[in-house]
Amino acid sequence: MTLPDDLPGEIPPALYDWNTPPARRRAIDVSDSTRSLADDVGSAVPASFVGAEHCIDVGPVSGLSNVRWWLSQHGYDAGDQVLIRELLLRVKQMQRVASNDELRDMADALLTARAART
């Protein structure tokens, strides 16, 4: 196997996913893998490899995958497409990244409003 020219010498080749193009690695969806999404996105070395935890923010430029990941990591149903889309719409109206407390409050408010309608 030949190594690409841009591969840094310090990083073991085993840490690279040779079958996934770089653009796809950044846009990987939580449903594509049972491994941690955070460890697969945006880093040459997984955070867990060095004993850290990677954080994925949810803000105005986030997509559905960011919201889905946040919901799954905080005890919500990550398969609830209505909640994902409603939460994403609220977050996109913000001018900054939402905190975990803000996201939790928004998700709880959306779920409470939905329960009240039924």
N, C-alpha and C positions, 0 to 999 in steps of 0.2 A: 504494500500500500504506500502510495506517495502522499506526502503531506502538502497542503496548500502553502503557498509562499507567505501568506499573511498570518500563519499560525505562530503565536508567541512561543518561544522555546520553553518557558517555565510551566506551561499548562500541559498536563498529560493528555495525549490524543484521546484517551478513553473518555474524557469528559465532554467531548464534542459529539453531537448527533450528526453523523455524516449523511444520513438519509433525508434530513429535513433542511430545506433552504433557509437562510437567515431570516428572510421576511416572514416565513411561516412560523419560525421559532418565536418571533415576537408576537404573533397574532394567535398563538395556540389557544384552543378553547378548553375549558375545564372538562368537558365531556369527552375529549379526545384521549384522555389518559387517566390512569389511576394514580399516577405519581403526582406530587405536588406541583400545581401550576406555577407557583412562585419560583420554584427551583428551576423551571424550564425556560423562564422568560427573562431576557435582558441581561444575563450574566454568563460569562464564560465558565465560571465556577459556581456550582449550586451553593446557596447560602447554608444549607444543612451540612455541606462538606466541611465547613469551617465552624460549625456549631452556632450559626446565626439563624435568624428567621427573616425571610424576605417579606416585604410589605408591598401590597399593590393598592395604590390610592384610587379613590373614586371621586372624580371631579367633572367639570364641564366638558372636557375632551375625552372622557371615558366612553367605553362602549358596553355592550351587553355582557361581554365576558367578564369585565371588571366587576360589574354589579352582581353577576351570578356567583363569582368567586367570593365576594364579600359576604353575600347571603349564606353561602355554604360554610364559611368559616365562623359565622356568628349565630348558628343554630336556626336559621330560617330555611324554608323550602326553596332550594336553588332551582327547582323545576317549575316554580310558579311563574309562568311567563307574564301574567298580568302584573304581578308585583314587580318583576324585573323591569318591565317597560315603564310602569308608573314611577318607580323610584328613579330610574334613569332620567325621565322627563323632569322630575323635581331637581335632581342634581345638576342637570344642564342649565337650569336657570340661575345657578349660583355663579359667583365670580371667582371662586377658589375651590380647592379640594375640600370635601366634606370630612369632618371628623367622625370617628366611630360612633360617638354619642349622637351626633346629628343624623347619621344614617340610621341608627337604631330608632331614634324618635320618629323619623320619617316613615320607616318600615312599619313600626307599630301603629302609627296614625293611619296609614293606608289600610292595614289589616283590620283595624277597629272600624273604620268607615265602611269597609266591605262587609263586615259582619253585621253592622247596623242596617245595611240595605237588605239583608236576607231575612 
